[in-house]
Amino acid sequence: MKHSVIVTHPNIEESKVNKSWVNELQQHDDKITIHQLYNEYPDLNIDVTKEQELLLSHDSIIIQFPLHWFNTPFLLKKWMDEVLTYGWAFGPEGDKLKGKKFRLSVSTGGTEKTYDSFVSLEDLLKSVTVSFQFCGLEMLPTHVFYGANDNLEFKDIQINSKQYSDLILQ
Ligand SMILES: Cc1cc2nc3c(=O)[nH]c(=O)nc-3n(C[C@H](O)[C@H](O)[C@H](O)COP(=O)(O)O)c2cc1C
């Protein structure tokens, strides 16, 4: 199975979690394609045909991002708006992604406890998960790193990154 990981982080150089995830996944580049939207499109002009071809050539799609204002970073929303088009991803003959698998991988500044008591992460991510399900993709369990703004232990990020690659490659 070929996996495509769509990474949307506006400042990956300053990142701890998403950068570590990318570094870990890069060790499996025979099975995993990493596609970083902010690197591809610094001018934010998305090449829709190129993005659709990338999705078509993979069996599983992983959408990786840090939570920003309880949502996706805006370039990911733009990517969804422009790439998941009528007649391609949904609507008449819009079956190009049908049957593929997808997974979200999300880092949050808030702790797991915060999300348990305040609002559930699952609920926050529904607009994304429902969109991909609407396009006929099969959802796999979400991978999460909570509390990504605390005094992080490098070891914990490393463990989580290995769990992430194991989950994708299992
Ligand atoms: C503009 C902005 C908005 C954010 N909004 C949230 C939020 O709504 N909830 C949350 O838990 N963390 C929020 N955060 C924290 C990020 O999710 C956190 O810094 C990120 O997941 C850390 O991952 P990284 O080490 O890969 O950068 C926000 C950060 C930024 C920069």
Ligand as a Chemical Component Dictionary entry (heavy atoms), coordinates in Angstrom:
data_LIG
# 
_chem_comp.id                   LIG 
_chem_comp.type                 NON-POLYMER 
_chem_comp.pdbx_formal_charge   0 
_chem_comp.three_letter_code    LIG 
# 
loop_
_chem_comp_atom.comp_id 
_chem_comp_atom.atom_id 
_chem_comp_atom.alt_atom_id 
_chem_comp_atom.type_symbol 
_chem_comp_atom.charge 
_chem_comp_atom.model_Cartn_x 
_chem_comp_atom.model_Cartn_y 
_chem_comp_atom.model_Cartn_z 
_chem_comp_atom.pdbx_ordinal 
LIG C1  C1  C 0 -2.331 30.366 15.240 1  
LIG C2  C2  C 0 -2.338 29.244 16.245 2  
LIG C3  C3  C 0 -3.536 28.797 16.732 3  
LIG C4  C4  C 0 -3.570 27.725 17.642 4  
LIG N1  N1  N 0 -4.771 27.262 18.075 5  
LIG C5  C5  C 0 -4.819 26.197 18.897 6  
LIG C6  C6  C 0 -6.075 25.659 19.313 7  
LIG O1  O1  O 0 -7.149 26.137 18.943 8  
LIG N2  N2  N 0 -6.062 24.585 20.144 9  
LIG C7  C7  C 0 -4.902 23.999 20.565 10 
LIG O2  O2  O 0 -4.974 23.005 21.301 11 
LIG N3  N3  N 0 -3.694 24.484 20.173 12 
LIG C8  C8  C 0 -3.638 25.563 19.362 13 
LIG N4  N4  N 0 -2.433 26.045 18.935 14 
LIG C9  C9  C 0 -1.210 25.354 19.360 15 
LIG C10 C10 C 0 -0.720 24.422 18.245 16 
LIG O3  O3  O 0 -1.673 23.417 17.968 17 
LIG C11 C11 C 0 0.595  23.795 18.692 18 
LIG O4  O4  O 0 1.516  24.843 18.806 19 
LIG C12 C12 C 0 1.094  22.774 17.668 20 
LIG O5  O5  O 0 0.233  21.667 17.616 21 
LIG C13 C13 C 0 2.487  22.327 18.033 22 
LIG O6  O6  O 0 2.972  21.484 17.024 23 
LIG P1  P1  P 0 4.434  21.721 16.386 24 
LIG O7  O7  O 0 5.449  21.416 17.461 25 
LIG O8  O8  O 0 4.518  20.766 15.254 26 
LIG O9  O9  O 0 4.469  23.148 15.921 27 
LIG C14 C14 C 0 -2.362 27.128 18.067 28 
LIG C15 C15 C 0 -1.142 27.612 17.560 29 
LIG C16 C16 C 0 -1.124 28.646 16.666 30 
LIG C17 C17 C 0 0.205  29.134 16.134 31 
# 
loop_
_chem_comp_bond.comp_id 
_chem_comp_bond.atom_id_1 
_chem_comp_bond.atom_id_2 
_chem_comp_bond.value_order 
_chem_comp_bond.pdbx_ordinal 
LIG C1  C2  SING 1  
LIG C2  C3  SING 2  
LIG C2  C16 DOUB 3  
LIG C3  C4  DOUB 4  
LIG C4  N1  SING 5  
LIG C4  C14 SING 6  
LIG N1  C5  DOUB 7  
LIG C5  C6  SING 8  
LIG C5  C8  SING 9  
LIG C6  O1  DOUB 10 
LIG C6  N2  SING 11 
LIG N2  C7  SING 12 
LIG C7  O2  DOUB 13 
LIG C7  N3  SING 14 
LIG N3  C8  DOUB 15 
LIG C8  N4  SING 16 
LIG N4  C9  SING 17 
LIG N4  C14 SING 18 
LIG C9  C10 SING 19 
LIG C10 O3  SING 20 
LIG C10 C11 SING 21 
LIG C11 O4  SING 22 
LIG C11 C12 SING 23 
LIG C12 O5  SING 24 
LIG C12 C13 SING 25 
LIG C13 O6  SING 26 
LIG O6  P1  SING 27 
LIG P1  O7  DOUB 28 
LIG P1  O8  SING 29 
LIG P1  O9  SING 30 
LIG C14 C15 DOUB 31 
LIG C15 C16 SING 32 
LIG C16 C17 SING 33 
# 
